[in-house]
Amino acid sequence: MKTAYDIILRPAITEQSMEAVEEKRYVFYVLPTATKTEIKAAIEEIFGVKVAKVNTLRMDGKAKRQGAYPAGRTASYKKAMIKLTEDSKTIEFFEGMV
């Protein structure tokens, strides 16, 4: 059984994701096997907010080389873009970063 903390791995702290915080949009790295409904339930449980929409995106790892052979790849991951409802409170974790 996956818990909410198993599904949500960490927040994505990038310049683009920090600009979206003002519109109540947040980006998280999530478990690659997690579904949108599991992600929504986990965010609502952890942060106590109301989620309006969840968009997900799978990112393949980039090809990397260290020397001539063998060529390798960085790890693949999955991101979730979360949109909160208008009447929901903000996620306090991101408030000091903006």
N, CA, C and O atoms as a GROMACS GRO file, in nm:
protein
  392
    1MET      N    1   0.084  -0.119   0.000
    1MET     CA    2   0.000   0.000   0.000
    1MET      C    3   0.088   0.124   0.000
    1MET      O    4   0.175   0.140   0.086
    2LYS      N    5   0.065   0.212  -0.096
    2LYS     CA    6   0.142   0.335  -0.106
    2LYS      C    7   0.082   0.442  -0.017
    2LYS      O    8  -0.040   0.462  -0.017
    3THR      N    9   0.166   0.510   0.058
    3THR     CA   10   0.118   0.622   0.138
    3THR      C   11   0.134   0.750   0.056
    3THR      O   12   0.194   0.749  -0.051
    4ALA      N   13   0.080   0.859   0.107
    4ALA     CA   14   0.087   0.988   0.038
    4ALA      C   15   0.232   1.032   0.023
    4ALA      O   16   0.269   1.093  -0.077
    5TYR      N   17   0.314   1.002   0.122
    5TYR     CA   18   0.455   1.042   0.118
    5TYR      C   19   0.538   0.955   0.024
    5TYR      O   20   0.647   0.995  -0.017
    6ASP      N   21   0.488   0.837  -0.011
    6ASP     CA   22   0.553   0.754  -0.112
    6ASP      C   23   0.524   0.806  -0.252
    6ASP      O   24   0.608   0.794  -0.341
    7ILE      N   25   0.406   0.863  -0.273
    7ILE     CA   26   0.364   0.910  -0.405
    7ILE      C   27   0.431   1.042  -0.441
    7ILE      O   28   0.483   1.057  -0.552
    8ILE      N   29   0.431   1.138  -0.348
    8ILE     CA   30   0.493   1.269  -0.373
    8ILE      C   31   0.639   1.260  -0.330
    8ILE      O   32   0.669   1.246  -0.211
    9LEU      N   33   0.730   1.269  -0.426
    9LEU     CA   34   0.872   1.253  -0.395
    9LEU      C   35   0.935   1.382  -0.346
    9LEU      O   36   0.998   1.385  -0.240
   10ARG      N   37   0.918   1.491  -0.422
   10ARG     CA   38   0.976   1.620  -0.383
   10ARG      C   39   0.917   1.729  -0.472
   10ARG      O   40   0.867   1.700  -0.581
   11PRO      N   41   0.924   1.854  -0.428
   11PRO     CA   42   0.876   1.963  -0.514
   11PRO      C   43   0.980   1.995  -0.622
   11PRO      O   44   1.099   1.973  -0.602
   12ALA      N   45   0.932   2.045  -0.734
   12ALA     CA   46   1.022   2.090  -0.842
   12ALA      C   47   1.046   2.238  -0.821
   12ALA      O   48   0.957   2.320  -0.840
   13ILE      N   49   1.168   2.273  -0.782
   13ILE     CA   50   1.202   2.411  -0.755
   13ILE      C   51   1.280   2.465  -0.875
   13ILE      O   52   1.402   2.452  -0.883
   14THR      N   53   1.207   2.525  -0.968
   14THR     CA   54   1.268   2.587  -1.086
   14THR      C   55   1.213   2.728  -1.099
   14THR      O   56   1.115   2.763  -1.034
   15GLU      N   57   1.276   2.806  -1.183
   15GLU     CA   58   1.232   2.944  -1.203
   15GLU      C   59   1.090   2.947  -1.261
   15GLU      O   60   1.007   3.028  -1.218
   16GLN      N   61   1.063   2.860  -1.356
   16GLN     CA   62   0.932   2.857  -1.419
   16GLN      C   63   0.823   2.811  -1.321
   16GLN      O   64   0.713   2.865  -1.321
   17SER      N   65   0.854   2.712  -1.238
   17SER     CA   66   0.753   2.664  -1.144
   17SER      C   67   0.728   2.765  -1.032
   17SER      O   68   0.618   2.771  -0.978
   18MET      N   69   0.828   2.844  -0.996
   18MET     CA   70   0.810   2.944  -0.892
   18MET      C   71   0.725   3.061  -0.940
   18MET      O   72   0.654   3.123  -0.860
   19GLU      N   73   0.729   3.093  -1.070
   19GLU     CA   74   0.644   3.198  -1.124
   19GLU      C   75   0.497   3.157  -1.121
   19GLU      O   76   0.409   3.242  -1.108
   20ALA      N   77   0.470   3.030  -1.134
   20ALA     CA   78   0.333   2.980  -1.138
   20ALA      C   79   0.270   2.971  -0.999
   20ALA      O   80   0.149   2.952  -0.988
   21VAL      N   81   0.349   2.985  -0.893
   21VAL     CA   82   0.296   2.976  -0.756
   21VAL      C   83   0.193   3.085  -0.730
   21VAL      O   84   0.098   3.063  -0.655
   22GLU      N   85   0.210   3.201  -0.789
   22GLU     CA   86   0.116   3.312  -0.770
   22GLU      C   87  -0.023   3.277  -0.821
   22GLU      O   88  -0.123   3.332  -0.773
   23GLU      N   89  -0.032   3.187  -0.919
   23GLU     CA   90  -0.160   3.144  -0.976
   23GLU      C   91  -0.211   3.015  -0.911
   23GLU      O   92  -0.303   2.952  -0.963
   24LYS      N   93  -0.152   2.977  -0.798
   24LYS     CA   94  -0.184   2.853  -0.726
   24LYS      C   95  -0.158   2.730  -0.811
   24LYS      O   96  -0.238   2.636  -0.811
   25ARG      N   97  -0.048   2.731  -0.882
   25ARG     CA   98  -0.004   2.615  -0.960
   25ARG      C   99   0.130   2.569  -0.901
   25ARG      O  100   0.221   2.649  -0.881
   26TYR      N  101   0.140   2.440  -0.874
   26TYR     CA  102   0.259   2.384  -0.812
   26TYR      C  103   0.305   2.263  -0.891
   26TYR      O  104   0.224   2.194  -0.953
   27VAL      N  105   0.436   2.236  -0.888
   27VAL     CA  106   0.494   2.125  -0.963
   27VAL      C  107   0.568   2.034  -0.864
   27VAL      O  108   0.645   2.080  -0.781
   28PHE      N  109   0.543   1.904  -0.876
   28PHE     CA  110   0.606   1.805  -0.790
   28PHE      C  111   0.659   1.690  -0.874
   28PHE      O  112   0.602   1.656  -0.978
   29TYR      N  113   0.769   1.630  -0.828
   29TYR     CA  114   0.814   1.503  -0.884
   29TYR      C  115   0.738   1.395  -0.809
   29TYR      O  116   0.730   1.396  -0.686
   30VAL      N  117   0.681   1.300  -0.884
   30VAL     CA  118   0.597   1.197  -0.823
   30VAL      C  119   0.645   1.058  -0.864
   30VAL      O  120   0.728   1.044  -0.953
   31LEU      N  121   0.590   0.959  -0.799
   31LEU     CA  122   0.619   0.820  -0.830
   31LEU      C  123   0.576   0.790  -0.973
   31LEU      O  124   0.463   0.823  -1.009
   32PRO      N  125   0.660   0.730  -1.056
   32PRO     CA  126   0.624   0.707  -1.196
   32PRO      C  127   0.499   0.621  -1.218
   32PRO      O  128   0.436   0.629  -1.323
   33THR      N  129   0.463   0.540  -1.121
   33THR     CA  130   0.345   0.455  -1.137
   33THR      C  131   0.219   0.518  -1.078
   33THR      O  132   0.112   0.456  -1.083
   34ALA      N  133   0.228   0.638  -1.023
   34ALA     CA  134   0.113   0.702  -0.959
   34ALA      C  135   0.015   0.755  -1.063
   34ALA      O  136   0.055   0.806  -1.168
   35THR      N  137  -0.114   0.742  -1.032
   35THR     CA  138  -0.218   0.794  -1.120
   35THR      C  139  -0.258   0.934  -1.074
   35THR      O  140  -0.217   0.979  -0.967
   36LYS      N  141  -0.338   1.003  -1.158
   36LYS     CA  142  -0.380   1.138  -1.124
   36LYS      C  143  -0.466   1.141  -0.998
   36LYS      O  144  -0.454   1.233  -0.917
   37THR      N  145  -0.551   1.042  -0.981
   37THR     CA  146  -0.636   1.040  -0.862
   37THR      C  147  -0.554   1.014  -0.735
   37THR      O  148  -0.584   1.072  -0.630
   38GLU      N  149  -0.453   0.930  -0.744
   38GLU     CA  150  -0.366   0.906  -0.630
   38GLU      C  151  -0.286   1.031  -0.596
   38GLU      O  152  -0.267   1.064  -0.478
   39ILE      N  153  -0.239   1.103  -0.698
   39ILE     CA  154  -0.163   1.226  -0.676
   39ILE      C  155  -0.252   1.331  -0.611
   39ILE      O  156  -0.210   1.399  -0.517
   40LYS      N  157  -0.374   1.346  -0.660
   40LYS     CA  158  -0.468   1.443  -0.603
   40LYS      C  159  -0.495   1.413  -0.456
   40LYS      O  160  -0.491   1.503  -0.373
   41ALA      N  161  -0.522   1.287  -0.424
   41ALA     CA  162  -0.550   1.249  -0.286
   41ALA      C  163  -0.428   1.271  -0.196
   41ALA      O  164  -0.442   1.313  -0.081
   42ALA      N  165  -0.309   1.244  -0.248
   42ALA     CA  166  -0.187   1.262  -0.169
   42ALA      C  167  -0.161   1.410  -0.139
   42ALA      O  168  -0.125   1.444  -0.026
   43ILE      N  169  -0.179   1.498  -0.237
   43ILE     CA  170  -0.158   1.641  -0.217
   43ILE      C  171  -0.259   1.695  -0.116
   43ILE      O  172  -0.222   1.772  -0.027
   44GLU      N  173  -0.385   1.654  -0.128
   44GLU     CA  174  -0.487   1.700  -0.035
   44GLU      C  175  -0.460   1.651   0.106
   44GLU      O  176  -0.488   1.722   0.202
   45GLU      N  177  -0.408   1.530   0.120
   45GLU     CA  178  -0.378   1.475   0.253
   45GLU      C  179  -0.257   1.542   0.316
   45GLU      O  180  -0.260   1.576   0.434
   46ILE      N  181  -0.152   1.562   0.240
   46ILE     CA  182  -0.028   1.616   0.296
   46ILE      C  183  -0.042   1.764   0.330
   46ILE      O  184  -0.004   1.806   0.439
   47PHE      N  185  -0.096   1.844   0.238
   47PHE     CA  186  -0.096   1.989   0.255
   47PHE      C  187  -0.230   2.045   0.301
   47PHE      O  188  -0.236   2.163   0.337
   48GLY      N  189  -0.337   1.967   0.301
   48GLY     CA  190  -0.466   2.015   0.346
   48GLY      C  191  -0.527   2.120   0.255
   48GLY      O  192  -0.585   2.217   0.303
   49VAL      N  193  -0.515   2.102   0.124
   49VAL     CA  194  -0.569   2.195   0.025
   49VAL      C  195  -0.669   2.123  -0.064
   49VAL      O  196  -0.682   2.001  -0.057
   50LYS      N  197  -0.740   2.201  -0.148
   50LYS     CA  198  -0.833   2.143  -0.244
   50LYS      C  199  -0.772   2.151  -0.384
   50LYS      O  200  -0.739   2.260  -0.430
   51VAL      N  201  -0.757   2.038  -0.449
   51VAL     CA  202  -0.696   2.032  -0.582
   51VAL      C  203  -0.806   2.038  -0.688
   51VAL      O  204  -0.902   1.961  -0.682
   52ALA      N  205  -0.790   2.128  -0.785
   52ALA     CA  206  -0.887   2.140  -0.893
   52ALA      C  207  -0.848   2.053  -1.012
   52ALA      O  208  -0.935   1.991  -1.074
   53LYS      N  209  -0.718   2.047  -1.044
   53LYS     CA  210  -0.675   1.978  -1.164
   53LYS      C  211  -0.534   1.923  -1.144
   53LYS      O  212  -0.451   1.984  -1.077
   54VAL      N  213  -0.508   1.807  -1.204
   54VAL     CA  214  -0.376   1.746  -1.203
   54VAL      C  215  -0.336   1.712  -1.346
   54VAL      O  216  -0.409   1.641  -1.415
   55ASN      N  217  -0.223   1.763  -1.390
   55ASN     CA  218  -0.164   1.726  -1.518
   55ASN      C  219  -0.034   1.654  -1.490
   55ASN      O  220   0.042   1.694  -1.402
   56THR      N  221  -0.007   1.546  -1.564
   56THR     CA  222   0.116   1.471  -1.543
   56THR      C  223   0.198   1.469  -1.671
   56THR      O  224   0.146   1.488  -1.781
   57LEU      N  225   0.327   1.446  -1.653
   57LEU     CA  226   0.420   1.446  -1.765
   57LEU      C  227   0.532   1.349  -1.734
   57LEU      O  228   0.597   1.360  -1.630
   58ARG      N  229   0.555   1.255  -1.823
   58ARG     CA  230   0.667   1.161  -1.808
   58ARG      C  231   0.787   1.215  -1.884
   58ARG      O  232   0.775   1.253  -2.001
   59MET      N  233   0.902   1.219  -1.819
   59MET     CA  234   1.025   1.268  -1.881
   59MET      C  235   1.124   1.153  -1.891
   59MET      O  236   1.156   1.089  -1.791
   60ASP      N  237   1.173   1.128  -2.012
   60ASP     CA  238   1.276   1.027  -2.030
   60ASP      C  239   1.410   1.084  -1.988
   60ASP      O  240   1.433   1.204  -1.996
   61GLY      N  241   1.497   0.995  -1.942
   61GLY     CA  242   1.630   1.039  -1.902
   61GLY      C  243   1.712   1.082  -2.023
   61GLY      O  244   1.693   1.032  -2.134
   62LYS      N  245   1.804   1.173  -2.000
   62LYS     CA  246   1.889   1.222  -2.107
   62LYS      C  247   2.006   1.125  -2.129
   62LYS      O  248   2.054   1.062  -2.034
   63ALA      N  249   2.050   1.115  -2.252
   63ALA     CA  250   2.167   1.032  -2.283
   63ALA      C  251   2.292   1.103  -2.234
   63ALA      O  252   2.312   1.221  -2.262
   64LYS      N  253   2.375   1.032  -2.161
   64LYS     CA  254   2.498   1.088  -2.107
   64LYS      C  255   2.615   0.996  -2.141
   64LYS      O  256   2.598   0.875  -2.154
   65ARG      N  257   2.731   1.054  -2.154
   65ARG     CA  258   2.851   0.973  -2.179
   65ARG      C  259   2.956   1.009  -2.077
   65ARG      O  260   2.972   1.125  -2.038
   66GLN      N  261   3.028   0.908  -2.034
   66GLN     CA  262   3.144   0.928  -1.949
   66GLN      C  263   3.256   0.846  -2.011
   66GLN      O  264   3.272   0.728  -1.980
   67GLY      N  265   3.332   0.910  -2.098
   67GLY     CA  266   3.431   0.838  -2.175
   67GLY      C  267   3.370   0.789  -2.305
   67GLY      O  268   3.263   0.834  -2.344
   68ALA      N  269   3.439   0.698  -2.370
   68ALA     CA  270   3.394   0.653  -2.502
   68ALA      C  271   3.282   0.550  -2.493
   68ALA      O  272   3.189   0.555  -2.573
   69TYR      N  273   3.288   0.459  -2.399
   69TYR     CA  274   3.191   0.350  -2.395
   69TYR      C  275   3.175   0.304  -2.252
   69TYR      O  276   3.277   0.301  -2.184
   70PRO      N  277   3.065   0.270  -2.201
   70PRO     CA  278   2.933   0.267  -2.262
   70PRO      C  279   2.860   0.399  -2.240
   70PRO      O  280   2.883   0.468  -2.141
   71ALA      N  281   2.773   0.431  -2.331
   71ALA     CA  282   2.687   0.548  -2.315
   71ALA      C  283   2.576   0.511  -2.218
   71ALA      O  284   2.524   0.399  -2.222
   72GLY      N  285   2.538   0.603  -2.130
   72GLY     CA  286   2.434   0.576  -2.031
   72GLY      C  287   2.323   0.677  -2.039
   72GLY      O  288   2.319   0.761  -2.129
   73ARG      N  289   2.233   0.669  -1.944
   73ARG     CA  290   2.120   0.762  -1.938
   73ARG      C  291   2.100   0.807  -1.794
   73ARG      O  292   2.129   0.734  -1.700
   74THR      N  293   2.049   0.929  -1.778
   74THR     CA  294   2.006   0.972  -1.647
   74THR      C  295   1.870   0.908  -1.618
   74THR      O  296   1.807   0.853  -1.709
   75ALA      N  297   1.827   0.914  -1.496
   75ALA     CA  298   1.703   0.848  -1.457
   75ALA      C  299   1.581   0.917  -1.518
   75ALA      O  300   1.578   1.040  -1.529
   76SER      N  301   1.481   0.839  -1.557
   76SER     CA  302   1.354   0.893  -1.603
   76SER      C  303   1.271   0.930  -1.480
   76SER      O  304   1.292   0.876  -1.372
   77TYR      N  305   1.178   1.023  -1.498
   77TYR     CA  306   1.095   1.067  -1.386
   77TYR      C  307   0.959   1.113  -1.436
   77TYR      O  308   0.936   1.125  -1.556
   78LYS      N  309   0.870   1.139  -1.341
   78LYS     CA  310   0.735   1.185  -1.373
   78LYS      C  311   0.708   1.311  -1.291
   78LYS      O  312   0.737   1.316  -1.172
   79LYS      N  313   0.651   1.412  -1.357
   79LYS     CA  314   0.616   1.537  -1.290
   79LYS      C  315   0.465   1.550  -1.286
   79LYS      O  316   0.394   1.501  -1.375
   80ALA      N  317   0.416   1.617  -1.183
   80ALA     CA  318   0.274   1.648  -1.173
   80ALA      C  319   0.258   1.797  -1.152
   80ALA      O  320   0.318   1.855  -1.062
   81MET      N  321   0.176   1.860  -1.238
   81MET     CA  322   0.144   2.001  -1.225
   81MET      C  323   0.007   2.010  -1.158
   81MET      O  324  -0.092   1.959  -1.210
   82ILE      N  325   0.002   2.074  -1.042
   82ILE     CA  326  -0.116   2.079  -0.959
   82ILE      C  327  -0.177   2.219  -0.966
   82ILE      O  328  -0.105   2.318  -0.949
   83LYS      N  329  -0.307   2.228  -0.992
   83LYS     CA  330  -0.380   2.355  -0.988
   83LYS      C  331  -0.479   2.347  -0.873
   83LYS      O  332  -0.560   2.254  -0.867
   84LEU      N  333  -0.472   2.443  -0.780
   84LEU     CA  334  -0.562   2.445  -0.667
   84LEU      C  335  -0.689   2.523  -0.701
   84LEU      O  336  -0.690   2.604  -0.793
   85THR      N  337  -0.796   2.497  -0.625
   85THR     CA  338  -0.920   2.571  -0.645
   85THR      C  339  -0.902   2.715  -0.596
   85THR      O  340  -0.810   2.744  -0.520
   86GLU      N  341  -0.991   2.803  -0.639
   86GLU     CA  342  -0.983   2.945  -0.602
   86GLU      C  343  -1.001   2.967  -0.453
   86GLU      O  344  -0.936   3.054  -0.395
   87ASP      N  345  -1.088   2.889  -0.389
   87ASP     CA  346  -1.114   2.908  -0.246
   87ASP      C  347  -1.017   2.831  -0.157
   87ASP      O  348  -1.029   2.838  -0.035
   88SER      N  349  -0.924   2.759  -0.214
   88SER     CA  350  -0.827   2.682  -0.137
   88SER      C  351  -0.716   2.772  -0.085
   88SER      O  352  -0.683   2.873  -0.146
   89LYS      N  353  -0.660   2.734   0.028
   89LYS     CA  354  -0.543   2.807   0.079
   89LYS      C  355  -0.420   2.768  -0.002
   89LYS      O  356  -0.422   2.669  -0.074
   90THR      N  357  -0.313   2.847   0.011
   90THR     CA  358  -0.190   2.817  -0.062
   90THR      C  359  -0.109   2.714   0.015
   90THR      O  360  -0.136   2.688   0.133
   91ILE      N  361  -0.012   2.657  -0.051
   91ILE     CA  362   0.078   2.562   0.014
   91ILE      C  363   0.190   2.644   0.079
   91ILE      O  364   0.265   2.714   0.011
   92GLU      N  365   0.201   2.635   0.210
   92GLU     CA  366   0.293   2.720   0.287
   92GLU      C  367   0.439   2.693   0.254
   92GLU      O  368   0.522   2.782   0.271
   93PHE      N  369   0.471   2.574   0.210
   93PHE     CA  370   0.610   2.538   0.180
   93PHE      C  371   0.671   2.631   0.076
   93PHE      O  372   0.790   2.663   0.084
   94PHE      N  373   0.591   2.676  -0.021
   94PHE     CA  374   0.641   2.757  -0.132
   94PHE      C  375   0.640   2.906  -0.103
   94PHE      O  376   0.699   2.982  -0.179
   95GLU      N  377   0.575   2.951   0.004
   95GLU     CA  378   0.558   3.094   0.028
   95GLU      C  379   0.690   3.169   0.050
   95GLU      O  380   0.703   3.282   0.005
   96GLY      N  381   0.784   3.109   0.117
   96GLY     CA  382   0.912   3.178   0.144
   96GLY      C  383   1.007   3.178   0.024
   96GLY      O  384   1.108   3.248   0.027
   97MET      N  385   0.977   3.104  -0.079
   97MET     CA  386   1.067   3.091  -0.193
   97MET      C  387   1.039   3.192  -0.303
   97MET      O  388   1.125   3.217  -0.387
   98VAL      N  389   0.920   3.250  -0.304
   98VAL     CA  390   0.881   3.339  -0.413
   98VAL      C  391   0.935   3.478  -0.387
   98VAL      O  392   0.913   3.569  -0.468
   0.00000   0.00000   0.00000
